[in-house]
């Protein structure tokens, strides 16, 4: 179990509205250029969105999401960068080091979306083991999240002393050793990367699948749910937060976002029939098709009702819909005072209202002193 966070929360009523957007690309090779991703991230940053996500999978072509995030980090200044990281078939030690490096490159704006690889075809790419049941893979993903946090804590914040006179780079008393045995892997630490600026980069889990819910409740800072109505989203949020509380977490430290595909190709016209009261279910998940104004109304209504803490939106057409989302939907929410017009801090945790986790090993040292 990772260190608990403390988040200020109002006694009544919804907290601040949070918004995130996917900036994935498909199509010709030039669509995958770093300039294309940076352009989208900067547009989302102009709208003061919390973070952008970049999808990734062993089952499809395209650039490595972590590498893209690291490439565009210096070109952005405030927005969070959250690539998908597949925990199956990858070494947990290298995963945590790469995510920590992204946090350093972005000056504390990194997150990662945990995902699993379920197919035999993907397993053959590595040749290390056969495909496993989804439930077992999500248990493993939870262990990866756990050991990553332990490795990030293996360096205390002031472990680097850089004393030129004595030639000492590290205070060894502030470097701690992780000895982790999981169901399918073992890890010895400390990490090779100093503790990230955020302590723990933000963890995102799509908790729609039943097998992923326990991992989300135990480890996620942000859980995504796919629901076609505010009522269903509220039920999912309550279940996840209740499960988090049973695992010993403060449930307010788990933010729940509704994940929606959005098609704003109709410009300002009203939502398509059936979408006026909410998105329609599709094979890919809930989808909203209509105008930016109606989408702003939906977001405001769901959040006002306390159904969700925020929204993760995936544009149907990246360039067109992201521009209409930022310049239309987000601008309207800002005009109504429902969404911020500037970033409250410099890190992704600050955007989300999540406290920086206490280093578990430093805390133990303090208790024993």
C-alpha positions as CSV (number, residue, x, y, z in Angstrom):
1,X,0.0,0.0,0.0
2,X,1.4,3.4,-0.9
3,X,1.6,6.3,1.4
4,X,-1.7,8.1,2.0
5,X,-2.3,11.6,0.7
6,X,-4.3,14.4,2.3
7,X,-6.4,16.5,0.1
8,X,-8.5,19.5,1.2
9,X,-12.1,18.8,0.5
10,X,-15.3,20.8,1.0
11,X,-17.7,19.3,3.5
12,X,-20.6,19.7,1.1
13,X,-21.0,20.1,-2.6
14,X,-18.6,19.1,-5.5
15,X,-15.0,20.1,-5.5
16,X,-13.3,21.9,-8.3
17,X,-14.0,20.6,-11.8
18,X,-11.1,18.8,-13.6
19,X,-10.7,18.3,-17.3
20,X,-8.3,16.2,-19.3
21,X,-8.1,15.3,-23.0
22,X,-6.5,12.6,-25.1
23,X,-4.2,13.8,-27.9
24,X,-3.7,10.5,-29.6
25,X,-3.0,10.5,-33.4
26,X,-3.9,8.1,-36.2
27,X,-3.2,8.1,-39.9
28,X,-0.2,9.1,-42.0
29,X,3.3,9.0,-40.4
30,X,3.5,12.8,-40.2
31,X,0.5,12.7,-37.8
32,X,2.9,11.0,-35.3
33,X,5.5,13.9,-35.5
34,X,6.5,15.5,-32.2
35,X,5.3,18.9,-33.5
36,X,1.8,17.5,-33.9
37,X,1.6,16.3,-30.3
38,X,3.1,19.4,-29.0
39,X,0.6,21.5,-30.9
40,X,-2.3,19.7,-29.3
41,X,-0.7,19.8,-25.8
42,X,-0.2,23.6,-26.1
43,X,-3.8,24.1,-27.2
44,X,-5.0,22.1,-24.2
45,X,-2.6,24.1,-22.0
46,X,-4.1,27.3,-23.3
47,X,-7.5,26.1,-21.9
48,X,-5.8,25.3,-18.5
49,X,-6.8,21.6,-18.7
50,X,-5.3,19.4,-16.0
51,X,-3.5,17.0,-18.3
52,X,-3.3,15.4,-21.7
53,X,-3.0,11.6,-22.2
54,X,-1.2,9.6,-24.9
55,X,-2.4,6.1,-25.5
56,X,-0.1,3.2,-26.2
57,X,-0.3,-0.5,-26.7
58,X,1.8,-3.4,-27.9
59,X,-1.0,-4.3,-30.2
60,X,-0.9,-1.3,-32.4
61,X,1.7,0.8,-34.3
62,X,2.8,4.2,-33.3
63,X,5.4,6.0,-31.3
64,X,6.2,5.1,-27.6
65,X,3.9,7.3,-25.5
66,X,6.5,7.9,-22.8
67,X,9.1,9.0,-25.3
68,X,6.6,11.4,-26.9
69,X,5.7,12.9,-23.6
70,X,9.4,13.4,-22.8
71,X,9.9,15.0,-26.2
72,X,7.1,17.5,-25.8
73,X,7.7,18.3,-22.1
74,X,10.2,21.1,-22.7
75,X,7.8,22.7,-25.1
76,X,5.0,22.9,-22.6
77,X,5.0,24.8,-19.3
78,X,2.0,23.8,-17.1
79,X,-0.1,21.0,-18.4
80,X,0.2,17.5,-17.1
81,X,1.6,14.8,-19.4
82,X,0.2,11.3,-18.8
83,X,1.3,8.5,-21.2
84,X,0.0,5.0,-21.1
85,X,2.5,2.5,-19.7
86,X,1.8,-1.2,-20.2
87,X,2.9,-3.0,-17.1
88,X,2.7,-6.5,-18.7
89,X,6.0,-7.9,-20.2
90,X,7.9,-4.8,-19.0
91,X,10.4,-4.6,-16.1
92,X,8.9,-2.7,-13.1
93,X,12.3,-1.2,-12.3
94,X,12.7,0.3,-15.7
95,X,9.1,1.5,-15.8
96,X,9.4,3.5,-12.6
97,X,12.8,5.0,-13.7
98,X,11.3,6.1,-17.0
99,X,8.2,7.7,-15.3
100,X,10.4,9.4,-12.7
101,X,12.6,10.7,-15.5
102,X,9.5,12.2,-17.2
103,X,8.6,13.9,-14.0
104,X,12.1,15.5,-13.8
105,X,12.1,16.5,-17.5
106,X,8.6,18.1,-17.1
107,X,9.4,19.7,-13.7
108,X,6.7,17.8,-11.8
109,X,4.0,17.4,-14.5
110,X,4.2,13.7,-15.1
111,X,1.6,11.0,-14.7
112,X,1.1,7.5,-16.1
113,X,-1.9,5.5,-17.2
114,X,-1.4,1.9,-16.1
115,X,-2.6,-0.7,-18.6
116,X,-2.2,-4.4,-19.2
117,X,-1.5,-6.6,-22.3
118,X,-3.9,-9.5,-22.6
119,X,-3.4,-11.2,-26.0
120,X,-1.2,-14.1,-27.0
121,X,0.0,-12.2,-30.0
122,X,1.4,-9.5,-27.7
123,X,3.0,-12.1,-25.5
124,X,4.8,-13.6,-28.5
125,X,6.5,-10.2,-29.2
126,X,8.5,-10.8,-26.0
127,X,8.6,-14.6,-25.8
128,X,9.0,-14.6,-22.1
129,X,5.6,-16.1,-21.0
130,X,2.1,-16.9,-22.2
131,X,-0.8,-14.5,-22.0
132,X,-2.5,-14.5,-18.6
133,X,-6.1,-13.8,-17.4
134,X,-7.0,-10.2,-17.1
135,X,-7.6,-10.4,-13.4
136,X,-4.1,-11.7,-12.8
137,X,-2.6,-9.0,-15.0
138,X,-4.4,-6.3,-13.1
139,X,-3.1,-7.7,-9.8
140,X,0.4,-7.6,-11.3
141,X,-0.3,-4.0,-12.4
142,X,-1.1,-3.1,-8.8
143,X,2.1,-4.6,-7.6
144,X,4.0,-2.6,-10.3
145,X,2.3,0.6,-8.9
146,X,3.3,-0.4,-5.4
147,X,6.9,-1.2,-6.1
148,X,7.2,2.0,-8.2
149,X,6.2,4.1,-5.2
150,X,8.6,2.2,-3.0
151,X,11.4,2.9,-5.4
152,X,10.5,6.5,-5.7
153,X,10.7,6.7,-2.0
154,X,14.1,4.9,-1.9
155,X,15.8,8.4,-2.2
156,X,14.8,10.9,0.4
157,X,14.3,14.4,-1.0
158,X,17.6,15.7,0.3
159,X,19.6,12.5,-0.4
160,X,21.8,14.3,-3.0
161,X,24.4,16.5,-1.2
162,X,26.8,17.1,-4.1
163,X,29.7,18.0,-1.8
164,X,32.5,18.9,-4.1
165,X,35.0,19.4,-1.3
166,X,34.6,15.8,0.0
167,X,33.6,14.2,-3.3
168,X,30.3,12.9,-1.7
169,X,27.4,12.9,-4.1
170,X,24.8,11.1,-1.9
171,X,24.1,10.9,1.8
172,X,24.0,7.1,2.1
173,X,21.8,7.4,5.3
174,X,19.1,8.9,3.1
175,X,19.2,6.1,0.5
176,X,16.9,3.1,1.2
177,X,16.8,-0.4,-0.1
178,X,13.6,-1.9,-1.6
179,X,13.3,-5.7,-1.4
180,X,10.0,-6.5,-3.1
181,X,8.6,-10.0,-3.9
182,X,5.6,-10.0,-6.1
183,X,3.6,-12.8,-7.7
184,X,5.5,-12.7,-10.9
185,X,8.5,-10.5,-10.3
186,X,11.0,-9.4,-7.7
187,X,12.7,-6.0,-7.4
188,X,15.8,-4.9,-5.5
189,X,16.4,-1.2,-5.0
190,X,17.2,1.7,-4.6
191,X,16.2,3.4,-7.8
192,X,18.8,4.8,-10.1
193,X,16.8,8.0,-10.4
194,X,16.4,10.5,-7.5
195,X,12.9,10.9,-6.0
196,X,10.7,12.7,-8.5
197,X,9.6,16.3,-8.0
198,X,6.1,15.2,-7.2
199,X,7.2,12.4,-4.9
200,X,5.0,10.0,-6.8
201,X,3.9,10.9,-10.4
202,X,0.2,10.8,-10.7
203,X,-1.3,7.3,-11.4
204,X,-4.3,7.0,-13.7
205,X,-6.3,3.8,-14.1
206,X,-9.3,3.1,-16.4
207,X,-11.5,1.4,-13.8
208,X,-14.3,0.5,-16.2
209,X,-13.4,-3.2,-16.4
210,X,-14.3,-5.1,-13.1
211,X,-10.8,-6.6,-13.0
212,X,-9.2,-3.1,-12.8
213,X,-11.3,-1.7,-10.0
214,X,-9.3,-3.0,-7.1
215,X,-6.1,-1.7,-8.6
216,X,-7.7,1.7,-9.1
217,X,-9.1,1.8,-5.6
218,X,-5.7,0.8,-4.1
219,X,-3.3,2.8,-6.2
220,X,-4.9,5.3,-8.5
221,X,-4.9,9.1,-8.0
222,X,-7.4,9.4,-10.9
223,X,-9.8,6.6,-11.9
224,X,-11.6,6.7,-15.3
225,X,-15.1,5.3,-15.6
226,X,-17.2,4.9,-18.7
227,X,-20.9,5.7,-18.0
228,X,-23.7,6.8,-20.2
229,X,-25.5,8.7,-17.5
230,X,-24.7,10.8,-14.5
231,X,-26.5,8.3,-12.3
232,X,-24.3,5.4,-13.5
233,X,-21.2,7.6,-13.1
234,X,-22.2,8.5,-9.5
235,X,-22.7,4.8,-8.7
236,X,-19.3,3.9,-10.1
237,X,-17.7,6.8,-8.2
238,X,-19.3,5.8,-4.9
239,X,-18.2,2.2,-5.3
240,X,-14.6,3.1,-6.1
241,X,-14.3,5.5,-3.2
242,X,-16.0,3.0,-0.9
243,X,-13.5,0.4,-2.0
244,X,-10.6,2.8,-1.4
245,X,-11.8,3.5,2.1
246,X,-11.9,-0.3,2.8
247,X,-8.3,-0.5,1.7
248,X,-7.4,2.2,4.3
249,X,-7.2,5.2,2.0
250,X,-8.9,8.6,2.4
251,X,-11.5,8.3,-0.3
252,X,-11.2,12.0,-1.1
253,X,-7.7,11.3,-2.5
254,X,-9.2,9.2,-5.4
255,X,-10.6,11.5,-8.1
256,X,-13.1,9.9,-10.5
257,X,-13.4,11.2,-14.1
258,X,-16.0,10.3,-16.6
259,X,-14.4,9.1,-19.9
260,X,-16.3,10.2,-23.0
261,X,-15.6,10.1,-26.7
262,X,-16.7,13.4,-28.1
263,X,-17.6,14.3,-31.7
264,X,-18.1,18.1,-32.1
265,X,-18.3,18.0,-35.9
266,X,-21.7,19.4,-35.8
267,X,-20.4,22.8,-34.6
268,X,-23.0,24.7,-32.6
269,X,-26.1,22.6,-33.4
270,X,-28.0,20.8,-30.7
271,X,-26.9,17.3,-29.6
272,X,-28.1,14.4,-31.8
273,X,-31.3,12.7,-30.7
274,X,-30.6,10.7,-27.6
275,X,-27.6,12.8,-26.7
276,X,-29.5,15.7,-25.2
277,X,-29.7,14.1,-21.8
278,X,-26.3,12.4,-22.0
279,X,-24.0,10.3,-24.2
280,X,-25.1,7.2,-26.0
281,X,-23.5,3.8,-25.3
282,X,-21.4,2.4,-28.2
283,X,-19.1,-0.6,-28.7
284,X,-16.2,1.7,-27.8
285,X,-17.9,3.3,-24.8
286,X,-20.1,6.3,-24.1
287,X,-20.0,8.8,-27.0
288,X,-21.3,12.3,-27.2
289,X,-22.1,13.9,-30.6
290,X,-23.3,17.4,-30.7
291,X,-22.1,21.0,-30.2
292,X,-19.7,22.5,-27.7
293,X,-22.4,24.4,-25.9
294,X,-24.4,21.2,-25.1
295,X,-21.3,19.5,-24.0
296,X,-20.6,22.3,-21.6
297,X,-24.1,21.9,-20.2
298,X,-23.6,18.1,-19.8
299,X,-20.2,18.6,-18.0
300,X,-21.7,21.2,-15.7
301,X,-24.8,19.2,-14.9
302,X,-22.8,16.0,-14.1
303,X,-20.3,17.8,-11.9
304,X,-22.9,19.9,-10.1
305,X,-24.7,16.7,-9.2
306,X,-21.5,15.3,-7.7
307,X,-21.5,12.4,-10.1
308,X,-17.8,12.8,-11.0
309,X,-14.8,15.0,-10.2
310,X,-13.9,15.6,-13.8
311,X,-14.0,14.4,-17.4
312,X,-11.5,12.8,-19.7
313,X,-12.5,13.5,-23.2
314,X,-11.3,11.7,-26.4
315,X,-11.9,13.8,-29.5
316,X,-13.3,11.9,-32.5
317,X,-11.2,14.1,-34.8
318,X,-8.1,15.3,-32.9
319,X,-7.4,18.6,-34.5
320,X,-11.0,19.7,-35.2
321,X,-12.6,18.6,-31.9
322,X,-9.8,19.6,-29.6
323,X,-10.0,23.2,-31.0
324,X,-13.8,23.3,-30.6
325,X,-13.5,21.8,-27.1
326,X,-11.0,24.4,-25.9
327,X,-12.3,27.4,-27.7
328,X,-16.0,26.5,-27.2
329,X,-16.8,24.1,-24.3
330,X,-14.0,25.1,-22.0
331,X,-14.2,28.8,-22.7
332,X,-18.0,28.7,-21.9
333,X,-17.3,26.8,-18.6
334,X,-14.6,29.4,-17.7
335,X,-17.0,32.3,-18.6
336,X,-19.5,30.8,-16.2
337,X,-16.9,30.5,-13.5
338,X,-17.2,26.7,-13.5
339,X,-13.6,26.0,-14.6
340,X,-10.4,27.8,-13.9
341,X,-8.7,30.2,-16.2
342,X,-5.2,29.7,-14.9
343,X,-3.1,26.9,-13.2
344,X,-3.1,27.0,-9.4
345,X,0.5,25.7,-9.3
346,X,3.3,24.2,-11.3
347,X,2.8,20.4,-10.8
348,X,0.2,18.0,-11.9
349,X,-0.6,17.2,-8.3
350,X,-1.2,20.8,-7.6
351,X,-3.6,21.0,-10.6
352,X,-5.6,18.1,-9.2
353,X,-5.5,19.3,-5.5
354,X,-3.5,16.2,-4.4
355,X,-0.8,16.6,-1.8
356,X,2.7,15.4,-2.3
357,X,3.1,12.0,-0.7
358,X,5.3,11.7,2.4
359,X,8.4,9.5,1.9
360,X,7.6,6.3,3.7
361,X,11.2,5.6,4.6
362,X,11.9,9.1,5.8
363,X,8.8,9.0,7.9
364,X,9.9,5.7,9.5
365,X,13.4,7.2,10.2
366,X,11.7,10.2,11.9
367,X,9.5,7.9,14.0
368,X,12.5,5.9,15.3
369,X,14.6,9.0,16.0
